[in-house]
C-alpha cells in the first residue's frame, strides 16, 4: 500500500498588525532539518544565452519564472517550496516594477512568499530587465 506523505515544509506567516496592502506573506519558516536551496538569480535567458523578450518586462518576468522552475526542479523542489524571493527590475518606474511583480505574484498564486521588489539601475546580461532570486526549503525523504 502506497502512503502519501505531505512534504510541504514552508509555513507562511501573515502579520495582522501590518498593512494588508502587501500581496505576500510577511514572513516564512522552515523546520529544523529542512534542506535549504539558495538559487542564483533566474534570468530571462534562452538555452543559448540570448536574452528573451527584449524590452518587455512582462515577457522577461515570465521567462525568469520558467527558468526558476527549472532550477528548482533540478534541486528537487518546486515553487511551493520557495521560502522567499527578491525580484530585481531594471527601471525606476513603478509601473514597470508592478508589471514584473504581477507575473511573479500570479505564478506563486496562493503560495505568496515573503518578497522584496527592487528597482535597479542595470542587470548583468545585455538587454536584461528582470531577475528573480529565491530561497527554497525541502524535507528529503528518509
C-alpha positions in Angstrom: 0.0 0.0 0.0 1.4 3.4 -1.0 1.3 6.1 1.5 1.2 9.8 0.5 3.4 12.0 2.7 3.0 15.8 2.7 6.5 17.1 2.1 5.5 20.7 2.3 7.7 22.4 4.9 7.3 26.1 4.3 5.0 27.9 6.6 3.8 31.4 5.5 3.2 33.9 8.3 0.8 36.8 8.0 1.1 39.6 10.5 -2.4 41.0 11.1 -0.8 44.1 12.8 0.9 45.1 9.5 -0.6 46.6 6.4 -2.8 44.2 4.3 -1.8 46.1 1.1 1.2 43.8 0.6 0.5 41.0 -1.8 2.6 38.5 0.0 3.2 37.0 3.5 5.4 39.0 5.7 7.5 36.0 7.0 8.0 32.3 6.4 9.6 29.5 8.3 11.0 26.0 7.6 11.5 23.4 10.3 14.8 22.2 11.7 16.2 19.6 9.4 14.9 21.2 6.2 17.4 21.3 3.3 17.7 25.0 2.2 18.2 25.7 -1.5 19.8 29.0 -2.4 19.1 29.8 -6.0 21.1 32.2 -8.2 19.0 34.9 -9.8 16.8 33.4 -12.5 17.4 35.4 -15.7 15.4 35.8 -18.9 17.8 33.8 -21.0 17.3 31.2 -23.7 19.4 28.0 -23.5 21.9 29.6 -25.9 22.4 32.5 -23.6 20.4 35.1 -25.6 18.0 37.4 -23.8 14.3 36.7 -24.4 11.5 39.3 -24.7 13.9 42.3 -25.2 12.2 45.4 -24.0 9.3 43.5 -22.4 9.1 43.5 -18.6 6.2 41.0 -18.5 7.8 38.6 -21.0 11.1 38.7 -19.2 9.4 38.1 -15.8 7.6 35.1 -17.3 10.9 33.7 -18.7 12.5 34.2 -15.3 9.7 32.2 -13.6 10.2 29.4 -16.1 13.9 29.3 -15.5 13.3 29.4 -11.8 11.0 26.4 -12.1 13.8 24.5 -14.0 16.4 25.4 -11.4 14.1 24.3 -8.5 13.3 21.1 -10.3 17.0 20.3 -10.7 17.3 20.8 -6.9 14.3 18.6 -6.2 11.9 21.4 -5.4 9.1 23.5 -6.9 7.5 26.9 -6.5 5.6 25.8 -3.4 8.9 25.1 -1.7 10.1 28.6 -2.1 10.5 30.5 1.2 11.4 34.0 -0.1 12.1 35.9 -3.3 13.8 39.0 -4.4 12.6 40.5 -7.7 15.0 42.9 -9.4 13.7 45.1 -12.2 15.9 47.4 -14.2 13.7 50.5 -14.1 12.9 53.5 -11.9 9.3 53.5 -13.0 6.8 51.9 -10.6 4.6 50.7 -13.5 7.5 48.6 -14.8 8.1 47.1 -11.3 4.4 46.5 -11.0 4.2 44.7 -14.4 7.0 42.3 -13.5 5.6 41.8 -10.0 2.2 40.9 -11.3 3.7 38.0 -13.3 5.6 36.7 -10.2 2.6 37.1 -7.9 0.4 35.2 -10.3 2.9 32.4 -10.8 3.1 31.8 -7.0 -0.7 32.1 -6.5 -1.8 31.1 -3.0 1.9 30.5 -2.0 2.5 34.2 -1.6 6.0 34.0 -0.2 7.8 37.0 1.5 9.2 39.0 -1.3 11.2 42.1 -2.0 10.7 44.1 -5.2 13.6 46.4 -6.2 14.2 48.8 -9.0 17.8 48.7 -10.0 19.9 50.6 -12.5 21.2 47.7 -14.6 21.3 43.9 -14.5 24.1 41.6 -15.7 23.1 40.5 -19.2 22.6 42.6 -22.3 19.0 43.8 -22.6 18.1 42.2 -19.3 15.2 43.9 -17.4 14.2 41.3 -14.7 15.9 38.8 -12.4 14.4 36.7 -9.6 16.4 35.4 -6.7 14.9 32.7 -4.4 15.5 30.5 -1.4 13.5 27.2 -1.0 13.2 24.6 1.7 12.5 20.9 1.3 12.5 17.8 3.5 14.2 15.0 1.8 12.5 11.5 2.2 14.3 9.5 4.8 
